[in-house]
Amino acid sequence: MKFKMIATAVFGMEAIVGKELEQLGFENIAVENGRVLFDADERGIARANLWVRSAERIFIRVGEFKATTFESLFDQIHKISWENYIPKDGCFPVNAKSVKSKLFSLSDIQSITKKSIVKRLSKVYQTQWFEETGETYSILVGILNDTVTVSIDTSGAGLHKRGYREKGNDAPMKETLAAGLILISRWQPKIPLIDPFCGSGTIIIEAAMMAKNIAPGLNRKFDSEKWRLIPETIWKEERKNCYEAIKHDVDVVLHGYDIDPRSIKTAMANAELAGVDDIVHFQVRDVKEFSTRYQYGYIISNPPYGERLNELEEVKQLYKVLGNILRPYKTWSKYIITSYEAFEKIYGEKATKNRKLYNGRIKTYFYQYYGEKPPRPKKIV
């Protein structure tokens, strides 16, 4: 069975998600604001959930139409073949979101959608009462400019929940965003990578998982694993493929530093849970003591933002120090994400490239400073 799928993405990360889906062999990929459309069968649903590193969730799109009245919404929801997805005992909670649309009351959108689905399934299953004791089919009704997109969430918990982060520090970065930053930078495992503000280790751990080719969804469960729609054998086979794809003998330099000993302790525990503790190195170190013996490399980091006013001066001072410390490393590429708009001025250098991204609800900028490339080896004539 072919499905029209939606991979949701953080704003600014859509093209990266699209590239990942392309590399995984998916077809009919269309990149849009906040989402990427693609085609998949039952096996593809499992593969996308297990392998896509930078998407937020994977949905099946079951309907898309215009609606400006609740009557129209009810009628068009009712036309969808819900019985092809939801069994008689299925649990089907409804969530809604609405932007720039005539229908904006989320509670009304939810209740009308639910009533419409119940009406259709009541006729199909010859019952007036649904126990909803079975597996979960979370339905999302998203309305943008009066266009309604109806979808079913195949992931369950967000894809950033890889299962390795038992604890985070005060302001942890989502694993999906960390993976996206690495993919934007085009880092390769042959390049040394350092994060001088590693916190609970997310950037370094995500890079290590890429280096070992560990599927990000390997150690977690998905709602669609319990669906009757997807044979259990598919999930077993796809997980087996994930285990067989892991590279065990990897030569890579991945270092994470942080001034806070508790963060380093957490990072080490997280790396162990992720199965990458053998190829990463975490150490308590102040950014002022930064040094490296490697001639070429990458720095990818998420330093403190100073969201509170009293922290701003401290953070500005930190960015100034960072610029003074890192500038001499001309052959190193530096990738810094921060919400501070005047970062380049304080850091003391204009970025080669700058990309706007959202870290949760915070608007951030991903400042990219390209280092000098190694000289090409001379040809022997």
Residue pairs with C-beta under 8 A, 6 or more apart in sequence:
1 41
1 42
1 229
2 39
2 40
2 41
3 39
3 40
3 41
3 44
3 45
3 60
3 61
4 37
4 39
4 60
4 61
5 26
5 37
5 38
5 39
5 40
5 44
5 45
5 48
5 58
5 59
5 60
5 61
6 35
6 36
6 37
6 58
6 59
6 60
6 61
6 149
6 151
7 17
7 21
7 35
7 36
7 38
7 48
7 52
7 55
7 56
7 57
7 58
7 59
8 34
8 35
8 55
8 56
8 57
8 59
9 16
9 17
9 34
9 35
9 36
9 54
9 55
9 56
10 56
10 174
10 176
10 177
10 180
10 357
10 358
11 33
11 34
11 356
11 357
11 358
12 355
12 356
12 357
12 358
12 366
13 54
13 176
13 177
13 180
13 357
14 31
14 32
14 33
14 34
14 35
14 36
15 31
16 54
16 180
16 183
16 184
17 31
17 36
17 52
17 54
17 55
17 180
18 29
18 31
18 36
19 183
20 51
20 52
20 53
20 54
20 55
20 183
21 29
21 36
21 38
21 48
21 52
22 29
24 47
24 48
24 51
24 52
26 38
26 39
26 40
26 44
26 48
27 38
27 39
28 37
28 38
28 39
29 36
29 37
29 38
30 36
30 37
30 38
36 55
37 61
38 48
40 47
40 48
42 229
42 230
42 231
42 234
43 234
43 237
43 238
45 58
45 60
45 154
45 224
45 230
46 222
46 224
46 225
46 230
46 234
46 235
46 238
47 238
48 55
48 58
48 154
49 58
49 154
49 155
49 159
49 217
49 222
49 224
50 215
50 216
50 217
50 218
50 238
50 239
50 242
51 215
51 216
51 217
51 242
52 58
52 159
52 216
53 176
53 179
53 180
53 183
53 206
53 209
53 210
53 216
54 176
54 177
54 179
54 180
54 183
55 159
55 176
56 158
56 159
56 160
56 176
57 153
57 154
57 155
57 158
57 159
58 153
58 154
58 155
58 159
59 140
59 151
59 152
59 153
59 154
59 155
60 85
60 151
60 152
60 154
61 149
61 150
61 151
62 80
62 82
62 85
62 150
62 151
62 152
63 76
63 77
63 79
63 80
63 148
63 149
63 150
64 147
64 148
64 149
64 150
65 76
65 147
65 148
66 72
66 146
66 147
66 148
67 73
67 76
67 103
67 143
67 146
67 148
68 101
68 102
68 103
68 146
69 102
69 103
70 103
70 108
70 112
73 103
73 109
73 112
73 113
73 116
73 148
74 112
74 115
74 116
75 116
76 148
77 112
77 113
77 116
77 117
77 141
77 150
78 116
78 117
78 119
78 120
80 117
80 120
80 150
82 117
82 120
82 121
82 124
83 120
83 121
83 124
83 125
85 137
85 152
85 229
86 92
86 117
86 121
86 137
87 134
87 135
87 228
88 121
88 125
88 127
88 130
88 134
89 130
89 131
89 132
89 133
89 134
90 132
90 134
90 135
90 136
90 137
91 132
91 133
91 134
91 135
91 136
91 137
92 114
92 117
92 132
92 136
92 137
92 138
92 139
93 136
93 138
93 139
94 110
94 113
94 114
94 117
94 139
94 140
94 141
95 110
95 138
95 139
95 140
95 141
96 106
96 109
96 110
96 113
96 140
96 141
96 142
96 143
97 106
97 140
97 141
97 142
97 143
98 104
98 106
98 109
98 142
98 143
98 144
99 143
99 144
99 145
100 144
100 145
101 143
101 144
101 145
101 146
102 146
103 109
103 143
103 146
104 143
109 141
109 143
110 141
113 139
113 141
113 150
117 139
118 130
121 130
122 128
135 223
135 226
135 227
135 228
136 156
136 223
136 226
137 152
137 153
137 223
137 227
138 152
138 153
138 156
138 223
139 150
139 151
139 152
139 153
140 149
140 150
140 151
140 152
140 153
141 148
141 149
141 150
142 148
142 149
142 151
143 149
153 223
154 222
154 223
154 224
154 227
155 222
155 223
155 224
156 221
156 222
156 223
156 224
157 220
158 174
158 176
159 176
159 216
159 217
160 174
160 175
160 176
160 177
161 175
161 220
162 175
162 216
162 217
162 219
162 220
162 274
163 219
163 220
163 273
164 205
164 219
164 270
164 271
164 273
164 274
164 275
165 172
165 175
165 200
165 202
165 270
165 273
166 269
166 270
166 273
167 200
167 266
167 269
167 270
168 199
168 200
168 266
169 199
169 200
169 260
169 262
169 263
169 266
171 199
171 304
171 305
172 199
172 200
172 202
173 199
173 202
173 203
173 302
173 359
174 202
174 359
174 360
175 202
175 205
175 206
175 216
177 357
177 359
178 202
178 203
178 205
178 206
178 302
179 206
179 210
179 216
180 357
181 203
181 300
181 302
181 335
181 337
181 366
182 203
182 206
182 207
182 210
182 300
184 335
184 355
184 366
184 368
185 298
185 300
185 333
185 335
185 368
187 193
187 207
187 210
187 298
187 300
189 207
189 210
189 211
189 250
189 251
189 252
190 252
191 296
191 297
191 298
192 253
192 254
192 255
192 292
192 294
192 296
192 297
192 298
193 204
193 207
193 252
193 253
193 254
193 255
193 297
193 298
193 299
193 300
194 255
194 256
194 257
194 292
194 297
194 298
194 299
195 203
195 204
195 255
195 256
195 257
195 299
195 300
195 301
195 302
196 257
196 258
196 285
196 287
196 290
196 299
196 301
196 303
196 322
197 257
197 258
197 287
197 301
197 302
197 303
197 304
198 204
198 256
198 257
198 258
198 263
198 264
198 267
198 282
198 301
199 258
199 260
199 263
199 267
199 302
200 263
200 266
200 267
200 270
201 256
201 263
201 266
201 267
201 268
201 270
201 271
201 280
201 282
202 270
203 256
203 300
203 301
203 302
204 254
204 255
204 256
204 267
204 271
204 280
204 282
205 267
205 270
205 271
205 274
205 276
205 280
206 216
207 254
207 300
208 252
208 254
208 271
208 274
208 276
208 279
208 280
209 216
209 274
209 276
211 247
211 250
211 252
211 254
211 276
211 279
212 246
212 247
212 248
212 250
212 275
212 276
212 279
213 245
213 246
213 247
214 242
214 246
214 274
214 275
214 276
215 242
215 245
218 239
218 242
218 243
219 273
219 274
219 275
224 230
225 232
225 235
250 279
252 279
253 294
253 297
254 279
254 280
254 281
255 280
255 281
255 282
255 283
256 264
256 267
256 280
256 281
256 282
256 283
257 282
257 283
257 284
257 285
257 287
257 290
258 264
258 267
258 282
258 284
258 285
259 284
259 285
259 286
259 287
260 284
261 284
264 282
264 283
264 284
267 282
268 277
268 282
271 277
271 280
271 282
287 303
287 318
287 321
287 322
287 325
288 321
288 325
290 325
290 326
292 329
292 332
295 331
295 374
296 331
296 332
296 371
296 374
297 332
297 333
297 371
298 332
298 333
298 334
298 335
298 371
299 326
299 332
299 333
299 334
299 335
299 336
300 335
301 334
301 335
301 336
301 337
302 336
302 337
302 338
302 359
303 315
303 318
303 319
303 322
303 336
303 338
304 311
304 315
304 318
305 315
305 338
305 339
305 340
305 362
305 364
306 312
306 314
306 315
306 316
306 340
307 339
307 362
315 340
316 340
316 346
319 338
319 340
319 343
319 346
319 347
320 346
320 347
320 348
322 336
322 347
323 346
323 347
323 348
323 349
324 348
326 332
326 334
327 348
327 349
329 371
330 371
330 372
331 371
331 372
331 374
332 371
333 368
333 369
333 370
333 371
334 367
334 368
334 369
334 371
335 366
335 367
335 368
335 369
336 343
336 347
336 366
336 367
336 369
337 357
337 359
337 364
337 365
337 366
337 367
338 364
338 365
338 367
339 359
339 362
339 363
339 364
339 365
340 346
340 365
341 365
343 365
343 367
344 350
344 351
344 367
347 367
349 369
351 367
351 368
351 369
352 368
352 369
352 370
353 367
353 368
353 370
354 365
354 366
354 367
354 368
355 365
355 366
355 368
356 363
356 364
356 365
356 366
357 364
357 365
357 366
358 364
